[in-house]
Amino acid sequence: MKTESTGKAAGSHCDGKVEAVSGNHLTTTCAEGNEHHYTVATDAKVSCDGEASQASDLKVGSTIRMTMCQDDANRVIGIDCGQHIPELVSP
C-alpha cells in the first residue's frame, strides 16, 4: 500500500492503545474498545518518551497519540508515545 508524504496538512489527533504494528500498518484500540486500522506514512514523525523513533519501535499495549492526515483520516503522519504526554499516562 502506497503512503503519501506528510506534506499534507495535519488533521485531528486520536489516542489509542497499540495492538499490532507490521510494516506501515498500525492496529489500535480506542477507549471504547473498538479496533482501528491505520496506515503510517513513510515519513511520519514518531517519538517515544520524547526521543525520535520509528513505528516499528512501538510496543503492543502502549498508549499513543496519533496525528492524522487532514485529507485521509486513516493515514497517520505523527505518533507520540510515552511518559512526556501526561494525559496518556494512567492515573
MOCORFEN-V325660 format. One record per run of one state. SS is the DSSP state (H for helix, E for strand, C for the rest). FROM is the first residue (numbers start at 0). TO is the last residue. If there is no record, write none. Layout:
# MOCORFEN-V325660
SS/FROM/TO
SS/FROM/TO
This chain:
# MOCORFEN-V325660
C/0/8
E/9/21
C/22/23
E/24/28
C/29/33
E/34/47
C/48/49
E/50/52
C/53/53
H/54/56
C/57/61
E/62/68
C/69/70
E/71/80
C/81/84
H/85/87
C/88/90
